Amino acid sequence: MAKVDIELVRKVLQRNDIDYETISQILGDLELEVSTDGEMGGPALPPVKKQFVILVSDPEKKFAAELFTGWVLQIPEDKSPLEVNGQLIRAAYEFNRSRKGSREPAKTITDVCELVPAKVLRAQSLWVRTKEPVLVVRTDNRIPIGFPEVNASENDELPLN
């Protein structure tokens, strides 16, 4: 909402032939509202520190497979990543109760990540960073010793072990 200087409001009211008592009453109300807004707002809260979480879709229980799909999410630093699934389900319930959600309800976690607006997710302290699922590659987290040196040109592929 636009903020207007009280002096500007005073000039406009005087220009429109409004009696002095009404002008002073309106300006008094405006000044009271401005002062209470300033007190209630107080200092701005610091932004919430967040941590990244990758939610992996494994509907067929094949966690030993090489490729997965998943979404990158952010949650507050002090929250447990184990709560993410429950938060997504609560966001789906909230969305499905809305007018848009009743027309096209979220039935899966994929639907929640793709369809549910950020405002509904934010109410659950959840931020979806990738609306569409991304590929997640499994690694054994080791680098082999004695990796062969390769003289590769721009068009050659590097050998992968």
C-alpha positions, 0 to 999 in steps of 0.5 A: 500500500502506498504511503502518503505524507500527512501534510499532503493529506492536510492540503488535499482536505483543506482544498476540498472545503472540509471544516477545520474540526473534521480535518483535525479529527481525520489527521489525529486518527491518521497520526494515531494509526501511523504511530501504532503501526510503527510500534507494532512493526518494531525492528525487522526480524532477521531472516530465517537460517535455512538448510538444504534437503534433497527429498528423493522419490523412491516409490518402488523401494529401489534405493540401491539403484544408480539414479533417483529423482528428487527435489531440492528443498530448504527448511529452517536450520533448527528443524529436522529433515525427517519432518519434511514429508509431514510438512509437504502432506500438511501443505497439500491438505491446506492447498486442497482446501483452497478454491484452486486446490478443490479444482485441481487437488494435489494427490502426490508429493510431485503435485505438491512440489509442482502445483502448491504455491510458495505461500502455502509451503512457506506457512509450513516453513518449507521452500521448494527450490526445484519445482520439477524433479531433478536426477540424483546420482548415487556415489560411493564417495571414494576417489580411486588412487592412481587415476590415469592421466589423460591427454584429452582433446576437446572432442574426446570423452574422459574415461570414467572408472 
